[in-house]
Amino acid sequence: MVLFSRSFVRKRMISLATTASVAATSFALADDPARTDHVRGTMPIQHVADRPDHSGEQLFLSENDASMRKMMADMMVKPTGDVDHDFVAMMVPHHQGAVDMAKAELSYGHNVQLRRLAQEIVATQQQEITAMRNAVADGQSVATQSIAHDGMKMSR
């Protein structure tokens, strides 16, 4: 009596071998993060700033790194059971991170177009932060505001 066909066993063996290979590679790269840069052929941005020809970027990169770390930490919120509240609790730090990074561009960047864009990012992201906070404070979801706003347009 045969429990499994040969093709079934072959497929499972290939699947197992593939999984083991991916796991082994992941563990090897996780064990030595420096190797991941070499494997991808890239260099972390901090290493670029440490080179003498890019030393002027150090302040910009430090500021950006601090902004990113703060943003990522602040977005890790404990769910409250209120989807709207949780959405705003995660999105506000995300938008604030964009504001902080745009301010770093304004402090250290030289490209006129990018500086103008950074100014727009600061203004629009701050407006969106205020709108989200107000929507939650009013007890009205962002989606409800949008529907009401669209409904006013349609009734005119």
N, CA, C and O of each residue as an XYZ file, in Angstrom:
624
protein
N       0.834     -1.176      0.000
C       0.000      0.000      0.000
C       0.886      1.249      0.000
O       1.756      1.400      0.858
N       0.661      2.135     -0.960
C       1.442      3.354     -1.103
C       0.665      4.510     -0.481
O      -0.476      4.779     -0.855
N       1.300      5.190      0.475
C       0.634      6.318      1.128
C       0.723      7.594      0.296
O      -0.242      8.354      0.208
N       1.874      7.822     -0.308
C       2.080      9.044     -1.082
C       2.682      8.699     -2.436
O       3.521      7.803     -2.536
N       2.261      9.400     -3.467
C       2.823      9.165     -4.796
C       4.224      9.763     -4.866
O       4.595     10.607     -4.050
N       4.996      9.312     -5.854
C       6.359      9.829     -6.028
C       6.361     11.325     -6.317
O       7.205     12.052     -5.793
N       5.427     11.796     -7.145
C       5.412     13.226     -7.480
C       5.082     14.064     -6.246
O       5.616     15.161     -6.078
N       4.207     13.553     -5.386
C       3.877     14.256     -4.151
C       5.116     14.378     -3.266
O       5.421     15.458     -2.761
N       5.820     13.273     -3.083
C       7.026     13.259     -2.256
C       8.092     14.165     -2.863
O       8.746     14.916     -2.140
N       8.275     14.104     -4.186
C       9.271     14.928     -4.869
C       8.972     16.420     -4.650
O       9.874     17.199     -4.338
N       7.710     16.808     -4.814
C       7.330     18.214     -4.625
C       7.585     18.664     -3.192
O       8.054     19.778     -2.962
N       7.282     17.813     -2.244
C       7.501     18.160     -0.837
C       8.992     18.271     -0.524
O       9.396     19.133      0.257
N       9.803     17.416     -1.119
C      11.255     17.470     -0.900
C      11.846     18.751     -1.483
O      12.699     19.389     -0.867
N      11.385     19.120     -2.674
C      11.854     20.364     -3.297
C      11.443     21.555     -2.439
O      12.234     22.473     -2.223
N      10.221     21.540     -1.958
C       9.725     22.616     -1.104
C      10.546     22.706      0.181
O      10.915     23.800      0.607
N      10.828     21.577      0.789
C      11.619     21.534      2.014
C      13.038     22.037      1.764
O      13.571     22.805      2.564
N      13.649     21.613      0.671
C      15.010     22.044      0.342
C      15.058     23.554      0.095
O      15.989     24.228      0.535
N      14.062     24.079     -0.603
C      14.005     25.517     -0.871
C      13.855     26.296      0.427
O      14.544     27.293      0.643
N      12.960     25.843      1.282
C      12.741     26.506      2.567
C      14.011     26.492      3.407
O      14.377     27.505      4.002
N      14.678     25.356      3.457
C      15.917     25.246      4.228
C      16.991     26.170      3.673
O      17.732     26.791      4.435
N      17.078     26.265      2.359
C      18.069     27.132      1.730
C      17.808     28.600      2.050
O      18.731     29.340      2.391
N      16.552     29.018      1.940
C      16.195     30.408      2.249
C      16.458     30.702      3.721
O      16.990     31.759      4.059
N      16.091     29.777      4.591
C      16.305     29.974      6.022
C      17.791     30.086      6.343
O      18.196     30.959      7.111
N      18.598     29.217      5.766
C      20.041     29.252      6.022
C      20.649     30.565      5.548
O      21.481     31.153      6.239
N      20.237     31.024      4.377
C      20.742     32.299      3.856
C      20.308     33.449      4.746
O      21.103     34.343      5.037
N      19.056     33.437      5.182
C      18.549     34.500      6.053
C      19.314     34.546      7.362
O      19.695     35.621      7.824
N      19.542     33.381      7.964
C      20.289     33.342      9.214
C      21.722     33.823      9.018
O      22.257     34.531      9.871
N      22.336     33.455      7.924
C      23.716     33.878      7.664
C      23.793     35.389      7.495
O      24.703     36.025      8.027
N      22.856     35.966      6.766
C      22.861     37.415      6.566
C      22.490     38.153      7.841
O      23.033     39.223      8.116
N      21.573     37.598      8.623
C      21.182     38.228      9.879
C      22.330     38.195     10.875
O      22.477     39.107     11.689
N      23.141     37.148     10.815
C      24.274     37.016     11.721
C      25.352     38.043     11.431
O      26.043     38.480     12.351
N      25.514     38.441     10.176
C      26.549     39.398      9.784
C      25.931     40.466      8.888
O      26.017     40.366      7.664
N      25.295     41.512      9.492
C      24.625     42.534      8.697
C      25.539     43.250      7.714
O      25.067     43.753      6.694
N      26.820     43.307      7.994
C      27.748     43.979      7.080
C      27.776     43.278      5.729
O      28.005     43.912      4.699
N      27.544     41.969      5.738
C      27.556     41.216      4.480
C      26.368     41.568      3.600
O      26.461     41.461      2.377
N      25.248     41.988      4.193
C      24.072     42.296      3.385
C      24.345     43.470      2.464
O      23.831     43.506      1.346
N      25.151     44.441      2.913
C      25.485     45.577      2.061
C      26.286     45.108      0.856
O      26.067     45.564     -0.267
N      27.215     44.192      1.102
C      28.042     43.672      0.023
C      27.199     42.861     -0.956
O      27.370     42.961     -2.171
N      26.291     42.060     -0.412
C      25.453     41.216     -1.261
C      24.583     42.070     -2.162
O      24.442     41.772     -3.348
N      23.998     43.127     -1.619
C      23.128     43.982     -2.411
C      23.919     44.936     -3.292
O      23.364     45.516     -4.225
N      25.191     45.104     -3.015
C      25.999     46.019     -3.814
C      25.759     47.469     -3.445
O      26.038     48.374     -4.233
N      25.240     47.688     -2.243
C      24.988     49.052     -1.798
C      25.766     49.334     -0.534
O      26.345     48.438      0.081
N      25.767     50.585     -0.165
C      26.447     50.998      1.046
C      25.459     51.818      1.864
O      24.802     52.699      1.309
N      25.330     51.557      3.174
C      24.418     52.360      3.972
C      24.769     53.837      3.842
O      25.936     54.200      3.693
N      23.759     54.671      3.900
C      23.968     56.098      3.696
C      24.916     56.674      4.748
O      25.657     57.614      4.460
N      24.903     56.123      5.957
C      25.800     56.618      7.000
C      27.260     56.390      6.611
O      28.114     57.232      6.889
N      27.552     55.251      5.968
C      28.924     54.982      5.541
C      29.362     55.975      4.470
O      30.532     56.355      4.409
N      28.428     56.391      3.633
C      28.749     57.384      2.604
C      29.147     58.686      3.273
O      30.103     59.338      2.852
N      28.417     59.068      4.314
C      28.703     60.331      4.997
C      30.031     60.284      5.738
O      30.654     61.323      5.956
N      30.468     59.102      6.125
C      31.732     58.984      6.844
C      32.938     59.163      5.930
O      34.047     59.407      6.406
N      32.730     59.044      4.626
C      33.839     59.238      3.698
C      34.169     60.724      3.633
O      33.272     61.559      3.746
N      35.443     61.066      3.452
C      35.854     62.468      3.466
C      35.158     63.338      2.419
O      34.906     64.515      2.678
N      34.843     62.794      1.254
C      34.259     63.605      0.195
C      32.780     63.912      0.428
O      32.193     64.679     -0.335
N      32.164     63.335      1.459
C      30.757     63.591      1.761
C      30.574     64.071      3.200
O      29.474     63.956      3.739
N      31.599     64.597      3.827
C      31.521     64.966      5.235
C      30.509     66.068      5.497
O      30.005     66.170      6.616
N      30.188     66.906      4.501
C      29.201     67.966      4.678
C      27.797     67.438      4.890
O      26.926     68.164      5.368
N      27.569     66.190      4.542
C      26.243     65.601      4.700
C      25.996     65.053      6.102
O      24.873     64.671      6.429
N      27.025     65.013      6.923
C      26.909     64.353      8.226
C      25.761     64.905      9.072
O      24.991     64.135      9.645
N      25.642     66.222      9.154
C      24.569     66.805      9.962
C      23.197     66.459      9.396
O      22.276     66.111     10.135
N      23.077     66.558      8.080
C      21.813     66.209      7.422
C      21.446     64.759      7.711
O      20.308     64.466      8.079
N      22.401     63.855      7.547
C      22.129     62.432      7.743
C      21.822     62.110      9.198
O      20.964     61.275      9.483
N      22.516     62.766     10.113
C      22.244     62.544     11.535
C      20.832     62.990     11.887
O      20.110     62.297     12.603
N      20.449     64.149     11.377
C      19.109     64.669     11.628
C      18.048     63.749     11.026
O      17.042     63.438     11.662
N      18.292     63.326      9.799
C      17.345     62.427      9.134
C      17.247     61.095      9.864
O      16.153     60.554     10.030
N      18.377     60.569     10.296
C      18.384     59.296     11.014
C      17.584     59.415     12.307
O      16.798     58.529     12.640
N      17.786     60.510     13.033
C      17.034     60.729     14.274
C      15.536     60.842     13.983
O      14.712     60.307     14.725
N      15.193     61.535     12.910
C      13.777     61.681     12.526
C      13.158     60.330     12.201
O      12.043     60.028     12.627
N      13.890     59.522     11.444
C      13.380     58.202     11.059
C      13.195     57.296     12.280
O      12.183     56.608     12.406
N      14.176     57.306     13.166
C      14.075     56.463     14.366
C      12.877     56.883     15.228
O      12.121     56.039     15.709
N      12.720     58.186     15.411
C      11.596     58.687     16.205
C      10.273     58.319     15.540
O       9.349     57.848     16.201
N      10.189     58.535     14.242
C       8.962     58.224     13.517
C       8.602     56.744     13.663
O       7.459     56.408     13.973
N       9.570     55.869     13.441
C       9.301     54.434     13.508
C       8.867     54.028     14.918
O       7.947     53.224     15.077
N       9.521     54.577     15.936
C       9.153     54.250     17.316
C       7.756     54.771     17.640
O       6.962     54.069     18.266
N       7.455     55.994     17.219
C       6.161     56.606     17.530
C       5.003     55.955     16.779
O       3.861     56.029     17.231
N       5.277     55.322     15.647
C       4.207     54.659     14.891
C       3.809     53.317     15.508
O       2.769     52.760     15.158
N       4.617     52.803     16.407
C       4.323     51.516     17.040
C       3.354     51.754     18.201
O       3.772     51.870     19.353
N       2.080     51.825     17.893
C       1.071     52.109     18.909
C       0.334     50.831     19.287
O       0.183     49.908     18.486
N      -0.113     50.812     20.524
C      -0.904     49.678     20.992
C      -2.344     49.904     20.536
O      -2.912     50.964     20.802
N      -2.939     48.935     19.861
C      -4.320     49.100     19.393
C      -5.282     49.368     20.553
O      -5.185     48.758     21.618
N      -6.203     50.289     20.318
C      -7.173     50.657     21.349
C      -8.540     50.043     21.107
O      -9.394     50.063     21.993
N      -8.755     49.499     19.921
C     -10.075     49.008     19.565
C     -10.864     50.030     18.764
O     -11.935     49.723     18.239
N     -10.340     51.237     18.669
C     -10.969     52.302     17.881
C     -10.109     52.496     16.633
O      -9.024     53.074     16.702
N     -10.596     52.015     15.506
C      -9.825     52.047     14.261
C      -9.415     53.468     13.901
O      -8.273     53.704     13.508
N     -10.334     54.409     14.030
C     -10.031     55.791     13.662
C      -8.929     56.369     14.545
O      -8.004     57.015     14.054
N      -9.036     56.132     15.846
C      -8.014     56.624     16.777
C      -6.659     55.994     16.466
O      -5.639     56.683     16.432
N      -6.655     54.683     16.242
C      -5.400     53.978     15.956
C      -4.783     54.450     14.644
O      -3.565     54.602     14.541
N      -5.629     54.682     13.645
C      -5.149     55.191     12.354
C      -4.429     56.522     12.549
O      -3.318     56.712     12.054
N      -5.061     57.432     13.268
C      -4.462     58.752     13.497
C      -3.202     58.625     14.351
O      -2.210     59.311     14.106
N      -3.243     57.752     15.348
C      -2.075     57.567     16.217
C      -0.859     57.082     15.435
O       0.277     57.389     15.798
N      -1.093     56.321     14.359
C       0.021     55.843     13.531
C       0.391     56.842     12.434
O       1.567     56.993     12.102
N      -0.599     57.513     11.881
C      -0.343     58.416     10.757
C       0.284     59.744     11.174
O       1.078     60.309     10.421
N      -0.054     60.248     12.350
C       0.523     61.525     12.781
C       2.049     61.435     12.864
O       2.726     62.314     12.332
N       2.619     60.407     13.510
C       4.084     60.320     13.512
C       4.666     60.155     12.104
O       5.754     60.653     11.817
N       3.944     59.460     11.238
C       4.395     59.283      9.855
C       4.477     60.645      9.162
O       5.478     60.961      8.518
N       3.431     61.437      9.297
C       3.419     62.768      8.686
C       4.453     63.684      9.349
O       5.105     64.480      8.674
N       4.599     63.566     10.679
C       5.589     64.388     11.379
C       6.996     64.021     10.920
O       7.862     64.889     10.814
N       7.223     62.744     10.648
C       8.517     62.320     10.110
C       8.801     62.988      8.779
O       9.930     63.401      8.514
N       7.772     63.096      7.935
C       7.939     63.783      6.647
C       8.266     65.253      6.868
O       9.104     65.819      6.166
N       7.609     65.869      7.840
C       7.884     67.279      8.164
C       9.329     67.433      8.625
O      10.037     68.329      8.165
N       9.762     66.569      9.523
C      11.127     66.658     10.056
C      12.173     66.458      8.963
O      13.186     67.156      8.937
N      11.930     65.507      8.060
C      12.882     65.274      6.972
C      12.891     66.439      5.991
O      13.943     66.808      5.470
N      11.726     67.016      5.741
C      11.655     68.180      4.850
C      12.385     69.369      5.473
O      13.036     70.140      4.767
N      12.278     69.514      6.786
C      12.993     70.607      7.467
C      14.505     70.400      7.371
O      15.258     71.368      7.261
N      14.946     69.160      7.413
C      16.377     68.884      7.247
C      16.825     69.280      5.845
O      17.914     69.826      5.672
N      15.991     69.006      4.844
C      16.308     69.432      3.468
C      16.396     70.952      3.405
O      17.284     71.497      2.748
N      15.484     71.635      4.081
C      15.515     73.103      4.085
C      16.768     73.631      4.776
O      17.299     74.673      4.391
N      17.238     72.923      5.785
C      18.438     73.361      6.507
C      19.722     73.110      5.734
O      20.652     73.915      5.795
N      19.779     72.001      5.009
C      21.050     71.596      4.411
C      21.038     71.482      2.891
O      22.103     71.437      2.275
N      19.874     71.433      2.280
C      19.791     71.243      0.836
C      20.071     72.518      0.060
O      19.959     73.623      0.593
N      20.437     72.354     -1.202
C      20.778     73.498     -2.048
C      19.901     73.596     -3.293
O      19.806     74.669     -3.888
N      19.265     72.514     -3.695
C      18.461     72.483     -4.910
C      17.176     73.290     -4.689
O      16.386     72.979     -3.797
N      16.976     74.313     -5.496
C      15.843     75.225     -5.332
C      14.514     74.480     -5.451
O      13.599     74.715     -4.661
N      14.403     73.589     -6.425
C      13.152     72.845     -6.607
C      12.859     71.945     -5.406
O      11.718     71.861     -4.951
N      13.883     71.279     -4.902
C      13.680     70.397     -3.752
C      13.358     71.194     -2.494
O      12.569     70.749     -1.661
N      13.959     72.359     -2.355
C      13.661     73.208     -1.197
C      12.206     73.691     -1.257
O      11.516     73.731     -0.238
N      11.755     74.051     -2.443
C      10.365     74.483     -2.612
C       9.418     73.323     -2.286
O       8.411     73.502     -1.602
N       9.757     72.143     -2.783
C       8.956     70.956     -2.493
C       8.948     70.665     -0.988
O       7.910     70.316     -0.426
N      10.093     70.808     -0.347
C      10.183     70.579      1.099
C       9.281     71.555      1.859
O       8.641     71.177      2.840
N       9.233     72.814      1.403
C       8.344     73.794      2.038
C       6.881     73.364      1.897
O       6.099     73.478      2.841
N       6.525     72.874      0.721
C       5.154     72.399      0.492
C       4.848     71.183      1.361
O       3.743     71.051      1.888
N       5.821     70.306      1.505
C       5.636     69.116      2.341
C       5.366     69.531      3.778
O       4.456     69.005      4.418
N       6.153     70.470      4.286
C       5.958     70.939      5.661
C       4.539     71.481      5.827
O       3.837     71.112      6.769
N       4.121     72.350      4.919
C       2.798     72.978      5.034
C       1.668     71.953      4.930
O       0.765     71.934      5.767
N       1.717     71.112      3.913
C       0.601     70.174      3.706
C       0.551     69.087      4.771
O      -0.532     68.706      5.215
N       1.706     68.588      5.183
C       1.708     67.530      6.196
C       1.214     68.074      7.535
O       0.505     67.375      8.259
N       1.580     69.312      7.872
C       1.103     69.902      9.122
C      -0.413     70.113      9.072
O      -1.103     69.916     10.072
N      -0.924     70.508      7.915
C      -2.377     70.661      7.763
C      -3.077     69.315      7.928
O      -4.125     69.229      8.568
N      -2.500     68.278      7.354
C      -3.108     66.952      7.462
C      -3.049     66.423      8.891
O      -3.986     65.768      9.348
N      -1.960     66.701      9.597
C      -1.859     66.300     11.009
C      -2.979     66.966     11.802
O      -3.664     66.313     12.589
N      -3.161     68.266     11.592
C      -4.212     69.008     12.291
C      -5.589     68.455     11.946
O      -6.424     68.272     12.832
N      -5.832     68.189     10.670
C      -7.133     67.658     10.242
C      -7.413     66.300     10.879
O      -8.532     66.047     11.326
N      -6.413     65.426     10.925
C      -6.613     64.105     11.526
C      -6.897     64.220     13.017
O      -7.806     63.570     13.533
N      -6.117     65.049     13.708
C      -6.335     65.223     15.151
C      -7.710     65.817     15.429
O      -8.398     65.386     16.354
N      -8.110     66.797     14.641
C      -9.428     67.406     14.822
C     -10.541     66.401     14.565
O     -11.542     66.384     15.282
N     -10.373     65.570     13.555
C     -11.401     64.580     13.233
C     -11.592     63.599     14.380
O     -12.721     63.236     14.708
N     -10.497     63.172     14.988
C     -10.600     62.245     16.116
C     -11.155     62.967     17.338
O     -11.975     62.410     18.069
N     -10.715     64.202     17.565
C     -11.199     64.970     18.712
C     -12.700     65.236     18.607
O     -13.409     65.248     19.613
N     -13.169     65.447     17.394
C     -14.593     65.699     17.168
C     -15.412     64.417     17.226
O     -16.642     64.461     17.212
N     -14.732     63.278     17.290
C     -15.433     62.004     17.300
C     -15.960     61.614     15.934
O     -16.832     60.755     15.811
N     -15.428     62.246     14.926
C     -15.887     61.999     13.561
C     -14.722     61.405     12.788
O     -13.621     61.955     12.807
N     -14.951     60.294     12.113
C     -13.870     59.666     11.365
C     -13.530     60.475     10.129
O     -14.352     61.242      9.628
N     -12.315     60.298      9.645
C     -11.864     60.972      8.429
C     -12.765     60.584      7.263
O     -13.083     61.425      6.423
N     -13.177     59.329      7.201
C     -14.036     58.868      6.108
C     -15.392     59.564      6.158
O     -15.936     59.927      5.115
N     -15.946     59.755      7.362
C     -17.235     60.425      7.500
C     -17.137     61.865      7.034
O     -18.041     62.366      6.365
N     -16.042     62.539      7.382
C     -15.850     63.919      6.924
C     -15.811     63.969      5.411
O     -16.415     64.848      4.797
N     -15.108     63.033      4.813
C     -14.974     63.008      3.361
C     -16.326     62.788      2.701
O     -16.651     63.449      1.715
N     -17.113     61.868      3.237
C     -18.430     61.590      2.671
C     -19.318     62.819      2.802
O     -20.028     63.178      1.862
N     -19.281     63.466      3.969
C     -20.093     64.661      4.175
C     -19.662     65.763      3.222
O     -20.499     66.468      2.659
N     -18.353     65.910      3.040
C     -17.825     66.939      2.142
C     -18.253     66.658      0.713
O     -18.679     67.570      0.004
N     -18.146     65.405      0.279
C     -18.555     65.032     -1.076
C     -20.058     65.204     -1.255
O     -20.523     65.599     -2.324
N     -20.811     64.905     -0.202
C     -22.256     65.061     -0.266
C     -22.661     66.509     -0.442
O     -23.626     66.805     -1.146
N     -21.924     67.421      0.198
C     -22.217     68.845      0.040
C     -21.964     69.278     -1.391
O     -22.707     70.095     -1.935
N     -20.929     68.742     -1.999
C     -20.624     69.080     -3.392
C     -21.749     68.613     -4.308
O     -22.151     69.317     -5.234
N     -22.250     67.405     -4.028
C     -23.259     66.821     -4.900
C     -24.610     67.525     -4.755
O     -25.377     67.594     -5.715
N     -24.906     68.050     -3.553
C     -26.209     68.656     -3.337
C     -26.317     70.047     -3.929
O     -27.414     70.601     -4.006
N     -25.226     70.609     -4.339
C     -25.240     71.965     -4.898
C     -25.647     71.979     -6.313
O     -25.709     73.044     -6.928
